[in-house]
Amino acid sequence: MLFINTRPSNRAEKLSHALRMAHIEVLDLPLLELIARPWSEPLIELYQQLPATHVIVVVSPTAVEIGMAYLDQASITLDQLQHIQWIAVGETTAQALAQYGITATVPLVETSEGMLQLPVLQNLNPNQGIAFWRGEGGRQFMMEQLKQQGMQILNFILYERRCPLFTLQKRPEISVLLEKQSQYAMVVSSEASWLNWLELMQAYPHIIAKGDYFVLGERLYQVVSDYKKNHATCFNITRLSDLKTDSILQQIAAVQGNT
């Protein structure tokens, strides 16, 4: 079976290597590219408020990289943030924070819903501050839920997300390859990735229907399920609780055992 690894290029290598070692054909096809937003007056104002907040939610290693660089630009030291509790959306983000000496809490389910279940968030008092280091369009559900609970949200949009030009240019080649496949598997880690895939394959609905989609979390599972229902198409959807290589390998083995 062909597996399409849609993770950003800098995060895809470990999974692709493990798949190839397991004799699984892999197509590296990133569906998201993360581009830093320039340093600006709105970001300056947000960073000035950061020492007064209580929690920082970091959604990706890219958010760590850009957020820390701009922390230096704002002349704020980590010593000034010692009282803050850090939350990382997943283990990879937590590892990126650990390089700065920060221990972050990670949810069991690496999604917005999983983070909302963390005691650190459930035990906050109304009007306490929560900062989000994120990309454009990400984690809006989580921020809205916390805002409704009376929390003060600092919304750091540190980068933009787009479908890589490299992927767009490969569309004809990809379609030819997938026409030859009776089935393929794909990991879908965000709604933005899913929407980019639909845009990429909009002229090939029969190719979309061949997919076996491994999606991260309940909300994304519902998004993909709604597409399946609304378009009266037939494909398999598997819900993932994390993006660990072993978890994905187990799901691929299960799919191959059913074919």
N, C-alpha and C positions, 0 to 999 in steps of 0.2 A: 504493500500500500504506500502511496505517496503521502508524505506529511508536509504540510506547508507551515513553516515557522514564521509567524507574522510579528514576532517580537522586534523591537528596535535593534538595529545592527549591533550596538554596544552591549546588548543583553542576550543576544540570540546564540552566541558561540557555544556556551556550555551545553545547552539543550541539543543543538544540531550535532555536536560531537557525540553526545551520548546516543542519539538516534542512529547515527551512522555506525557506531560501534555495535549497535543491536541489529545491523543489516537492514535498516529502514531507509528508503529513499527519501531525501529531504530537499525541499525547495525553500531556500531562504528568501522570504518576500516580506520585508518590513512594511507594515501598513501605517505606521506613525513615525513622524520625524519631529523632534523637539527642538525649537529654535528660541534662544534666549531673547526676552524682551529687553530693550535698552534701559539703562538707568534713567529714571525720570522723576519729576517732582512728586507725582502720586506715590511712587515707591519710597522716596525720601520721607514723606509724611508717615507712611505706614511703619517704616523702620524706627522712626522716632517714638512711636507708640509701643514698640515691641517689648521693651523692658517692663512695662506695666501689665503685660498679659500673663495668663496662668498656664496655658497649654499651647504648644505648637504642633500642628498636624502636618507631617511631611509625606507627600504622596508618591515620590519616586526618587531614585538616585539622582536624576537630573535636577530635581527640586533642591536636593541637598547641595549639589555642586554650585548651582546658581545662587541659592539662598545664602550660602556661606561666603561666596565671593562678594555679594552685595552687603553682607554684614560687615565685612572689612571696609567697603566703600562708605558705609554709614558711620564708621568709626565706633562700632559697638563690639565689645569683647564678649566672649563666652562667659567670662566671670560675672558680667552684668546679668546674665541669663541663668545663673545657677539655680534659682528658685523655680524655674519653668519645668514642667513635665512635657516630655517629648513623646509623640506617637508616630510610629512609622507604619505605613500601609502594609508592608511585607518585610520579610527577612532581608531581602537584598537592600532595601532602603535603610533598614536598621544597621546593616553592616557598613553602609556608606556613612551613617552618622557616627558609628563606633570609631571610625578613623579620626574623628574630631574629639574623641573622648566622651561621647554622649551615649548614654544607655537609654534606648527608646523602648516603649511598650509596643508590642505587636499583637494584633488580634488573631484569634485562632482561625477565623475565616477572613481572608485578605480582601475585604470589600468594605464599602461604606457602611453597610448593615453590620458587618462584623465589628468595625471600629465603634459604632454607636453603642454596642453592648459592653464596651470596656468600662470597668468600675471608675477609672479616672475621669471619664466623661459623665457617667451617671451620678457621680457624687459632687459635681460642681454645683455651686449656688448660682441662681439667676444673676445676670449682669456681670458675671466673670468673663474675662476675655479669652478667646480662642483664636489663634492665628493659623491660617492655612497657607502653606507654601505649596503652590500647585500650578498647573498649566491652564490655559484658557479652555473653558468648557468642562473642566474636571471637578468632581466632588460637589456638584451643586446640590444634589439631593441631601447629602450629609450636612452641608452648611445650612440649608433651609430648615432641616429638622432641628438643629441646635438653635437657630434663630427663633423658631417658634417656642422653644423652651426658655427664651429670655436671655440667651447668651449674647455677648458682644462679639461680633465676628470681624476679624481683620483679614481682608481678602487680598493676599499677595499673589497676583497673577505674574509668575516669573518667566513663563515661556508660552509659546504658541505651538499648536499641534497641527500637522498637515500630512497629507499622503506624500511620501518621498517622490521626487521627480524621477528617480531611478526606477521605481515601481511603475509609475505611469507609463514610462517609455517602454517597459517590458510587457505591456498589456497584450499586444499581438502574439508574442512568443508564449506568454502564459496561457492564453486561450487555446492555442494550438496544442500545447502540452496537456491541458486538462480535457480537451476533446477526446484524447486517447485513453483517458482514465475511466474505468467503470465506477470508481469511488476514490475519494481522497479524504484525509483528515486535516483539520486546521484548529489551532488554538486561537481563541478570541478573548483578549484580555480587557477590552473596554468597548463602550458603545461607539466611541469615535472610530476604533478599528473596524467594527462591524459596518458602520456607515460607509467607511472608505472602501471596504470590500464590495458592498452593494453597488457603489458608484463605479468601481473598477470593472465589475462584471455586469453592468446594467443591460448590455446588449446580449448577454448570454445567460438568461434565467435557467436554462437547462443545466448549465455548469454549476450554478449556485445550488441546484437541487441534488447534485451528486455528493455534496459535502457531508462529512460527519464532524460536527462542530463541538469543540471542547470549550465551554464558556465559563468565565470566572464569576461565581456568585449567583445568588437568586435573582437579583434585579436584571442582570444582563441575560440570564436564562429566560426571563419573561419577555424581554425585548426581542430576542431571537425567536421565541415561541410565537409571539404576536405576528412577526413577519411571516412565519410558516403558515399560520392560520389565515391571515389576511390575503395571502397570495395563493392559497390552496395548493401549496407545494408539499413535497415529501422529502424530508431529510432527517437525520438523527441529530439529537442535541444531548450532550453530556455535560452535567454541571460539575465544575471543579471548585474545591474550597481553597486551593492555592495553586501556584504555578511552579511548584517544585518538579524537578526533572523526573524523580521517581513516580510522582503522581501521574504525570503525563504518560510515562512509559507503561504504567499499569493500565491506563485507559486504552492505549493503543493495543495492548495485548488482548484486552477484553473485546475490542472491536474486531480484531483479526480472528478471534476465536468464534465470532458470530457470523463470519463471512464464508 
